[in-house]
Amino acid sequence: MYDVIIIGSGVSGSAAARELSRYDLKIGVLEKEEDVCCGTSKANSGIVHAGFDASPGSLMAKMNVRGNRMMEQLAKDLDIPFERNGSLVLCFAKEERNRLEKLKEQGEENGVEGLQILSGDEVRRMEPDLSEEVYAALYAPTGGIVCPFELNLALAENACENGAEFYFDTAVEQIEKTEGGYRIHAEEKIYETRCVVNAAGVYADVFHNMVSAKKIHITPRKGEYYLLDKKAGTTVHHTIFQTPGPYGKGVLVTPTTHGNLLVGPTALDIEEKEGTNTTKGGLDEVAQKAVRSVPKLPLRQVITSFAGLRAHEAGHEFIIQEVEDAKGFFDCAGIESPGLTSAPAIGELVAELVSAHLHAKKKEHFVEKRKGLVDPKKLSREEYQKLIRKNPAYGNVICRCETVTEGEIVEAIHRPIPAKSLDGVKRRTRAGMGRCQAGFCSPKTMEILAREWNVPMETITKAGKNSRLIKGYNKDSL
C-alpha cells in the first residue's frame, strides 16, 4: 500500500515526486519506459521561459513565472547547468510592434521583471547575425536555458534519495476506485494507493477518463527540431523567438547549456501518441522559418534531427487539481510549453494539494542537495590528474566527440536511478550526443554496460524493450 502513486516520470512527475518526498509518505512512481525522461520531457527546447506569453491570471502564467524564479536555486541544489541568457522576441514590420507591446503588458501583469522593447538596431548590436529585416524585439532578461535531461534526472534522483520508489517498464493498464483509494494494474502486478498523481503526458487523458465521468482530451502536438554542432553554438547567445502564433511560440533559435545550437519546433496536431517521427516537410519548415531570424544560420552543421510531442489540452491551460468526481485522484495534465520551466512550481503545487488531502506532515530530515556526475572537463589539470590516479577509468576516453570517459559511464550506471541502455548513458553523460551521434562510442559503451550489469552484450538495448542492437557473435571462438 502506497500513500501516493505517481504515473509518469517525466519532468512534472519527477518534480512532484521530489516535493512529495519532503513529507512522511510512501511514494511510488510508475513509468512505462525503461528510464525517466523518455516522453515529452526528453524532446523539447530546454528553454526557461520568462512568462510573458501566458494569459494573465491563468495557472500556466502563475506556474511559469514561479518556476522561472525557482530555477536558479534549484539548479544549484541539484548540481545541473542553468544559464540566464535572456530571450528576444522578434517582429519584422512596424505593424507587428503592437504585438510586442501586448506581450510586454502581459508579462508585466504576470510579474515578469525587466521587459524592454528594443529597436532593430539595438537588437542587432546584441546579436549581430540577426536579420536586417528585424524591426523591433521584446527583450526578457530573465529568460534562460537548462538541460532537460539533467533537470529531469536530478529531480528523480533526489526524490529517490528521499525515499520515493521508481518502477520502470511498468505500463499502467487499468485503474479502479477502492474504498481506501485506488488499485492500479500494471504489467501483471497490482499497486494499492490512497492517492494517484496523473502525470502521464500525452496519456494523461486516458487515465483521467478511467476514473472520471467528466472526460478530457489531450492532443499530441508534434514539434520537429534540428540540432547543430558546437561549432555553430555561438551563432546567437540569446534565445531568439518570433512573434507567437495560434500554435505556440513558433520556431526559435537558441544555444544550449552544452554549447550546441537548437532550431525548432514545428507545431502539428496529430492523433498518434507515439508519433515522434521526423518528416522532410516539417524539417524544411523549421529551416525556412529559422533563417528569417538568422539568415546565415549554418544548417550544413546539423548533426541530428528529432521530434517531440507536447500534451495539448483544448483549453490551452494546465490542469493541476483533484478530480471532482474522483477524490484522491490528482491530475497533472495538459503540461505543454512552458511545462519544463513550470516543473518546479508544478511539483510544489501538486505536493501542497496531495499533502493537504492526506494530512501529511513534513519529514524532519530532507536531503535538499544532490551531487551530479563528476565531469573531468570542469576540473583543473591538477584535479584531473589526481582523479585519474585515484581511478584510471577517468583517463580512458570512450566518447571522443564529447570527451566522455569510462569513469563517467560507470558512475552513471551506478547512480540512484541507474543507466541501463545506450540512451540512458547518453542522457546522463552525453556519450553519443556529439558530432558522430554514437557512431564510434556505441560498441565500447555497450561493453561497459554489459560488464557492469553482468549480462550478455546482446541483451543491451538502445532504449529498452525490443531495441536490441546486436543478435549475437559472428565468430564461434568469441
Backbone hydrogen bonds, N-H to C=O, Kabsch-Sander energy under -0.5 kcal/mol:
donor,donor_aa,acceptor,acceptor_aa,energy
2,Y,192,E,-3.0
3,D,26,K,-1.9
4,V,26,K,-2.0
5,I,195,C,-1.9
6,I,28,G,-3.1
7,I,197,V,-2.9
8,G,6,I,-0.8
8,G,30,L,-2.8
14,S,10,G,-2.8
15,A,11,V,-1.9
16,A,12,S,-2.4
17,A,13,G,-2.3
18,R,14,S,-2.2
19,E,15,A,-2.4
20,L,16,A,-2.6
21,S,17,A,-1.7
22,R,19,E,-1.2
23,Y,20,L,-2.1
24,D,361,K,-2.9
25,L,23,Y,-2.2
27,I,25,L,-0.7
28,G,4,V,-2.5
29,V,165,E,-2.8
30,L,6,I,-2.8
31,E,29,V,-0.5
31,E,167,Y,-2.6
37,C,9,S,-1.2
42,K,39,G,-1.3
43,A,39,G,-0.6
43,A,40,T,-1.0
48,V,144,G,-3.0
49,H,47,I,-0.9
58,S,55,S,-2.1
62,K,58,S,-2.0
63,M,59,L,-2.9
64,N,60,M,-2.3
65,V,61,A,-2.4
66,R,62,K,-2.2
67,G,63,M,-2.9
68,N,64,N,-2.5
69,R,65,V,-1.9
70,M,66,R,-1.7
71,M,67,G,-1.4
72,E,68,N,-0.6
74,L,70,M,-2.2
75,A,71,M,-2.7
76,K,72,E,-1.6
77,D,73,Q,-2.7
78,L,74,L,-2.6
79,D,75,A,-0.8
80,I,75,A,-2.0
83,E,145,I,-2.4
85,N,83,E,-1.5
86,G,143,G,-2.5
87,S,140,A,-2.1
88,L,239,T,-2.9
89,V,138,L,-2.3
90,L,88,L,-0.6
90,L,241,F,-2.5
91,C,136,A,-2.4
96,E,93,A,-1.5
97,R,94,K,-1.3
99,R,96,E,-1.6
100,L,96,E,-0.9
101,E,97,R,-2.0
102,K,98,N,-2.1
103,L,99,R,-2.1
104,K,100,L,-2.5
105,E,101,E,-2.5
106,Q,102,K,-2.7
107,G,103,L,-2.8
108,E,104,K,-2.5
109,E,105,E,-2.2
110,N,106,Q,-2.1
111,G,107,G,-0.8
111,G,108,E,-0.6
112,V,107,G,-3.0
116,Q,139,Y,-1.9
118,L,116,Q,-0.6
118,L,137,A,-3.2
120,G,135,Y,-1.7
123,V,119,S,-2.4
124,R,120,G,-2.3
125,R,121,D,-1.5
126,M,122,E,-1.1
126,M,123,V,-0.5
127,E,123,V,-2.5
130,L,127,E,-1.9
131,S,293,S,-2.1
134,V,131,S,-1.3
135,Y,91,C,-2.4
136,A,91,C,-1.3
137,A,118,L,-2.1
138,L,89,V,-2.2
139,Y,116,Q,-3.6
139,Y,137,A,-0.6
140,A,87,S,-2.7
140,A,138,L,-0.5
143,G,140,A,-1.6
144,G,48,V,-2.3
145,I,83,E,-2.6
146,V,46,G,-2.5
147,C,81,P,-0.9
151,L,147,C,-2.4
152,N,148,P,-2.2
153,L,149,F,-2.9
154,A,150,E,-2.5
155,L,151,L,-2.3
156,A,152,N,-2.2
157,E,153,L,-3.0
158,N,154,A,-2.4
159,A,155,L,-2.1
160,C,156,A,-2.6
161,E,157,E,-2.7
162,N,158,N,-1.2
163,G,160,C,-1.9
164,A,159,A,-2.4
165,E,27,I,-2.4
166,F,164,A,-0.5
167,Y,29,V,-3.1
169,D,33,E,-3.0
170,T,31,E,-2.9
173,E,185,H,-3.4
174,Q,185,H,-1.5
176,E,183,R,-2.7
178,T,181,G,-2.5
182,Y,193,T,-3.0
183,R,176,E,-2.7
184,I,191,Y,-3.1
185,H,174,Q,-3.0
185,H,183,R,-0.5
186,A,184,I,-0.5
186,A,189,K,-2.7
187,E,171,A,-0.8
189,K,186,A,-1.5
191,Y,184,I,-2.6
193,T,182,Y,-2.4
194,R,2,Y,-1.9
195,C,3,D,-1.1
196,V,328,G,-2.4
197,V,5,I,-2.6
198,N,196,V,-0.6
198,N,330,F,-3.2
199,A,7,I,-1.5
199,A,197,V,-1.1
203,Y,200,A,-2.2
204,A,201,G,-1.7
206,V,203,Y,-0.5
207,F,203,Y,-1.4
208,H,204,A,-2.3
209,N,205,D,-2.6
210,M,206,V,-0.5
210,M,207,F,-0.6
211,V,207,F,-0.7
211,V,208,H,-1.3
212,S,208,H,-1.5
215,K,213,A,-1.0
219,T,217,H,-0.5
219,T,312,H,-3.6
221,R,310,R,-2.5
222,K,220,P,-0.7
222,K,268,L,-3.1
223,G,308,G,-2.8
225,Y,306,F,-3.0
226,Y,263,V,-2.8
227,L,304,T,-2.7
228,L,261,L,-3.3
229,D,301,Q,-2.6
232,A,229,D,-1.7
233,G,230,K,-1.2
235,T,232,A,-1.9
239,T,86,G,-2.2
240,I,238,H,-0.6
240,I,253,V,-3.1
241,F,88,L,-3.5
241,F,239,T,-0.7
242,Q,249,K,-0.8
243,T,90,L,-1.4
245,G,248,G,-2.1
248,G,245,G,-1.6
252,L,264,G,-3.0
253,V,240,I,-1.8
254,T,262,L,-2.4
256,T,260,N,-1.8
259,G,256,T,-1.6
261,L,228,L,-1.0
262,L,254,T,-3.2
263,V,226,Y,-2.6
264,G,252,L,-2.0
266,T,224,E,-0.5
268,L,222,K,-2.0
270,I,220,P,-2.8
273,K,271,E,-0.6
275,G,272,E,-1.5
276,T,274,E,-2.2
283,L,279,T,-2.3
284,D,280,K,-2.5
285,E,281,G,-1.8
286,V,282,G,-1.9
287,A,283,L,-2.3
288,Q,284,D,-2.6
289,K,285,E,-2.4
290,A,286,V,-2.4
291,V,287,A,-2.0
292,R,289,K,-0.7
293,S,289,K,-0.7
293,S,290,A,-1.0
294,V,290,A,-2.3
297,L,294,V,-1.8
299,L,297,L,-2.2
301,Q,298,P,-2.1
302,V,299,L,-1.3
303,I,227,L,-2.8
304,T,227,L,-1.5
306,F,225,Y,-1.5
308,G,223,G,-2.4
310,R,221,R,-2.5
311,A,335,I,-0.5
312,H,219,T,-2.2
312,H,310,R,-1.4
314,A,217,H,-0.7
316,H,313,E,-3.0
319,I,333,A,-2.8
320,I,318,F,-0.7
321,Q,331,D,-1.1
323,V,329,F,-3.1
326,A,323,V,-1.8
329,F,326,A,-2.0
330,F,196,V,-3.4
330,F,328,G,-0.6
331,D,321,Q,-2.7
331,D,329,F,-0.6
332,C,198,N,-2.3
333,A,319,I,-2.5
336,E,334,G,-1.7
339,G,336,E,-0.9
342,S,338,P,-2.3
343,A,339,G,-1.2
343,A,340,L,-0.5
345,A,342,S,-0.7
346,I,342,S,-2.8
347,G,343,A,-2.9
348,E,344,P,-1.7
349,L,345,A,-2.5
350,V,346,I,-2.9
351,A,347,G,-2.2
352,E,348,E,-1.9
353,L,349,L,-2.3
354,V,350,V,-2.7
355,S,351,A,-2.5
356,A,352,E,-1.7
357,H,353,L,-1.8
358,L,354,V,-2.2
359,H,355,S,-0.7
360,A,355,S,-2.3
363,K,22,R,-3.2
366,F,364,E,-0.5
368,E,366,F,-1.0
370,R,77,D,-2.7
372,G,370,R,-0.5
378,K,375,D,-2.1
379,L,376,P,-1.5
384,Y,380,S,-2.7
385,Q,381,R,-2.3
386,K,382,E,-2.0
387,L,383,E,-2.1
388,I,384,Y,-2.4
389,R,385,Q,-2.1
390,K,386,K,-1.8
391,N,387,L,-2.8
394,Y,391,N,-2.1
395,G,392,P,-2.2
396,N,393,A,-1.2
397,V,395,G,-0.9
398,I,404,V,-2.8
399,C,404,V,-2.0
400,R,398,I,-0.8
403,T,399,C,-0.8
404,V,399,C,-1.8
406,E,393,A,-0.8
406,E,396,N,-2.5
407,G,393,A,-1.6
409,I,405,T,-1.7
410,V,406,E,-2.8
411,E,407,G,-2.2
412,A,408,E,-2.3
413,I,409,I,-1.6
414,H,410,V,-0.9
414,H,411,E,-0.8
415,R,412,A,-0.9
419,A,412,A,-1.5
422,L,461,T,-2.2
423,D,462,K,-2.8
425,V,421,S,-2.2
426,K,422,L,-2.5
427,R,423,D,-2.8
428,R,424,G,-1.2
429,T,425,V,-2.7
430,R,425,V,-0.5
430,R,426,K,-2.2
431,A,425,V,-0.5
432,G,430,R,-0.6
433,M,430,R,-2.2
437,Q,434,G,-1.3
439,G,436,C,-1.1
442,S,438,A,-1.3
445,T,441,C,-2.6
446,M,442,S,-2.8
447,E,443,P,-2.1
448,I,444,K,-2.1
449,L,445,T,-2.5
450,A,446,M,-2.8
451,R,447,E,-2.5
452,E,448,I,-2.9
453,W,449,L,-2.3
454,N,450,A,-0.9
455,V,450,A,-2.0
459,T,456,P,-1.8
460,I,457,M,-1.5
462,K,467,S,-2.5
467,S,464,G,-1.7
468,R,466,N,-0.5
469,L,460,I,-1.1
478,L,475,K,-1.9
